[in-house]
Amino acid sequence: MKQCAYYIDCATEEVHKSGCPNMPTANKINLGKHTTAPKAVKAALSKGFTNANGCPLCCSLANKK
């Protein structure tokens, strides 16, 4: 499976896939490469981002809202 880079917006705790137009230009942390958005959200949760949620645009499979 292809892996993509994912980032978390530190202000909103929203996880974005590299290239997402909604991703902030600053105040983000690289979560590394993952095969799916839910795995990227799980990585964010393991880093202490207790409200991590997938972006509705690029990570809809991991969006809880």
Buried (B, 14 or more C-beta within 10 A) or exposed (E): EEEBBBBBBEEBBBBBBEEBEBBBEEEBEEBEBBEBBBBBBBBBBEEEBEEBBBBEBBBEEBBEE
